[in-house]
């Protein structure tokens, strides 16, 4: 038996894997899914680290569109028809000109707590609308201060417009890969807000979306 088996080689005598020299920085080696039933015929590929270890936050709700942004009901509100209802008037059509109390943001049915420092790399989902007006969705974040009860101005992670399909059975797809402010910190609370263009508000809206992030 040969004395230089690969498993016995020391580090200076080992070679880099195939494709290493031409691979971009911050990539990792993976094996594609392939096409065979045994799932072993995939080819080696170098993938961006941003596509590995993704953390997903799912948000779903419904609303009747108004000109101001609306956010989700408090899950403890006995008057709320559902924790999925997004019918609380934010009081402003612009996120930066309003504010929200820590108690309110903590109780929003669609809110999610970030558990590690990360960045948003994509937002995608579906919207249904009984109307054809523009609908704006804002994905927001707040960073709670445990020593303060003061209202907080949310930060917009990303804001985008979708044109309503004019029928609740018609799903309109949206996808965002360029994120305005993607940075998230451990302990941040993220949540969606929604509004409809001012002169044609009143449509029945439903949204189901996913916020995808990767750890830093």
Residue pairs with C-beta under 8 A, 6 or more apart in sequence:
17 29
17 44
18 44
19 29
19 44
19 45
19 46
23 29
23 46
24 46
24 48
26 48
26 49
26 50
27 46
27 47
27 48
27 49
28 46
28 47
28 49
28 52
29 44
29 45
29 46
29 47
30 44
30 45
30 46
30 47
30 52
31 42
31 43
31 44
31 45
32 42
32 43
32 44
32 45
33 39
33 42
34 40
34 41
34 42
34 43
35 41
49 214
50 121
50 214
51 214
52 214
53 214
53 215
54 121
54 212
54 213
54 214
55 116
55 118
55 212
55 213
55 214
55 215
56 210
56 211
56 212
56 213
57 112
57 190
57 210
57 211
57 212
57 213
58 208
58 209
58 210
58 211
59 110
59 112
59 191
59 192
59 207
59 208
59 209
59 210
59 211
60 84
60 110
60 207
60 208
60 209
61 72
61 84
61 85
61 86
61 109
61 110
61 192
61 194
61 206
61 207
62 82
62 84
62 85
62 86
62 204
62 205
62 206
62 207
63 70
63 85
63 86
63 87
63 194
63 205
63 206
64 87
64 202
64 203
64 204
64 205
65 129
65 131
65 133
65 135
65 194
65 195
65 196
65 201
65 202
65 203
65 204
65 205
66 89
66 195
66 196
66 201
66 202
67 93
67 195
67 196
67 197
67 198
67 201
68 89
68 90
68 91
68 92
68 93
68 195
69 90
69 92
69 93
69 94
69 95
69 98
69 136
69 138
69 193
69 194
69 195
70 86
70 87
70 88
70 89
70 90
70 193
70 194
70 195
71 86
71 88
71 90
71 100
71 108
71 110
71 191
71 192
71 193
72 83
72 84
72 85
72 86
72 88
72 108
72 109
72 110
72 111
72 191
72 192
73 80
73 81
73 82
73 83
73 85
73 86
73 87
73 88
73 108
73 109
74 80
74 88
74 104
74 107
74 108
74 109
75 83
75 107
75 108
75 109
76 107
77 107
82 109
83 109
84 109
84 110
85 109
86 110
86 192
86 193
86 194
86 207
88 104
90 98
90 100
90 193
91 98
92 98
93 195
93 198
95 138
95 140
95 153
95 154
95 156
95 159
95 193
96 153
96 156
98 153
98 154
99 151
99 152
99 153
99 154
100 142
100 151
100 152
100 153
100 154
101 149
101 151
101 152
102 142
102 144
102 145
102 148
102 149
102 150
102 151
102 152
105 111
105 142
105 144
105 152
105 154
105 189
105 191
106 144
106 189
108 191
110 191
110 192
111 189
111 190
111 191
112 189
112 190
112 191
112 211
113 187
113 188
113 189
114 141
114 184
114 185
114 186
114 187
114 188
114 189
114 190
114 213
115 186
116 186
116 215
116 216
117 184
117 185
117 186
117 215
117 216
118 184
118 213
118 214
118 215
118 216
119 179
119 182
119 183
119 184
119 213
119 214
119 216
120 139
120 157
120 158
120 179
120 182
120 184
120 211
120 212
120 213
121 177
121 179
121 182
121 212
121 213
121 214
122 175
122 176
122 177
122 179
122 211
122 212
123 139
123 158
123 160
123 174
123 175
123 176
123 179
123 209
123 210
123 211
123 212
124 173
124 174
124 175
124 176
124 209
124 210
124 212
125 173
125 174
125 207
125 208
125 209
125 210
126 171
126 172
126 173
126 174
126 207
126 208
126 209
127 135
127 137
127 162
127 164
127 165
127 171
127 172
127 174
127 205
127 206
127 207
128 165
128 167
128 168
128 169
128 170
128 171
128 172
128 205
128 206
128 207
129 135
129 164
129 165
129 166
129 168
129 172
129 196
129 203
129 204
129 205
129 206
130 164
130 166
130 167
130 168
130 203
130 204
130 205
131 164
131 166
131 196
131 200
131 202
131 203
131 204
132 163
132 164
132 165
132 166
132 200
133 163
133 164
133 196
133 197
133 199
133 200
133 201
133 203
134 161
134 162
134 163
134 164
134 196
134 197
135 161
135 162
135 163
135 164
135 194
135 195
135 196
135 197
135 203
135 205
136 159
136 160
136 161
136 162
136 194
136 195
136 196
136 197
137 159
137 160
137 162
137 174
137 192
137 193
137 194
137 207
137 209
138 156
138 158
138 159
138 192
138 193
138 194
139 156
139 157
139 158
139 159
139 190
139 191
139 192
139 211
140 154
140 155
140 156
140 157
140 190
140 191
140 192
140 193
141 154
141 155
141 157
141 184
141 188
141 189
141 190
141 191
142 152
142 154
142 155
142 188
142 189
143 152
143 155
143 185
143 187
143 188
143 189
144 152
144 187
144 189
145 152
154 193
155 181
156 180
156 181
157 179
157 180
157 181
157 182
157 184
157 190
157 211
158 176
158 179
158 180
158 181
158 182
159 180
160 174
160 176
162 172
162 174
163 172
164 172
164 196
164 203
164 205
165 171
165 172
168 204
168 206
174 209
182 213
184 190
184 213
190 211
192 207
192 209
194 205
194 207
195 201
196 202
196 203
196 205
